[in-house]
Amino acid sequence: MSKILVTGGAGFIGSHLVDALVERGHQVLILDNLSTGKKENINQKAKFLNLDLRDFKKIRPAFEGVDFVFHLAALPRIPLSIAKPIETNEVNLTGTLNALIASKEAGVKKFIYSSSSSVYGQQEKLPMKEDMKCDPLNPYALQKYVGELYCRIFPEIYNLATISLRYFNVYGPRQSEEGTYVPVIGVFLKQKENGMPLTATGDGEQTRDFTHVADVVRVNILAMESEKVGRGEAINVGAGKNHSINEIAKLIGGEITYIPLPSGEMRHTLADISLTKDLLGWEPKIKLEEGINNLLKNEQE
């Protein structure tokens, strides 16, 4: 089995990935400073290192002897990047470059980078395809895109295999429901639990392609195992179907109220996942209705 390092392994997506890797018998290291990750998410069979990616000297030894690196650590959310562009740049960009350099120096076999559909910005046509010109609309999207560009040059210049996965609105168990910058499904679930109206931004007709975290975990592992990828590609990870915020509110149930639309947001997202299917044989298994129903059951238990 392989020795694998997961940055952000105490976070929402990272902790699910760690669980799956541990189940498969891999030796897993978690590198997380717990700024957004949670102690209760940490798999006890993995080794936990409380380190900050911005400190290269401290993180560098953790990469020694590692076969694969999954880089999920980030300060996510568009509004946070607008409010704190310097801090998010240090974590999302300097942290990514530090992880890439440490991986290169340690002789890591492959670096799997968690990117974002936000790199596309506003596109005249849907669905969003990997050959479209990216148009980041906010600091977070720009930081994720520059991270992709770094990943693109490392295979050629430094002989480090890399791949970037562009996630489309990931949701599922352990998603954030607390704090200022929470994704919409987490917001709605918390509001429903507290008997409050569901607050949709704008007219609620903006659409998103929602992807279940279990499907995201599967594509990460396929990207690690496949010899077809590793040359700096960026590929989409989405459901290939989008839903309006109003539809999400109806699935969750409750009264809907409308609040102003924040700046820097895309109107619509929809993934073309044909390249991901071709390269990795992956397609999503969990439909949105099923995923939300499961979340509602968990809230009631």
Secondary structure, 3 states (H helix, E strand, C coil): CCEEEEECCCCHHHHHHHHHHHHCCCEEEEECCCCCCCHHHCCCCCEEECCCCCCHHHHHHHHCCCCEEEECCCCCCHHHHHHCHHHHHHHHHHHHHHHHHHHHHHCCCEEEEEEEHHHHCCCCCCCECCCCCCCCCCHHHHHHHHHHHHHHHHHHHHCCEEEEEEECCEECCCCCCCCCCCCHHHHHHHHHHCCCCEEEECCCCCEECCEEHHHHHHHHHHHHHCCCCCEEEEEEECCCCCEEHHHHHHHHCCCEEEECCCCCCCCECCECCHHHHHHHCCCCCCCHHHHHHHHHHHHHC
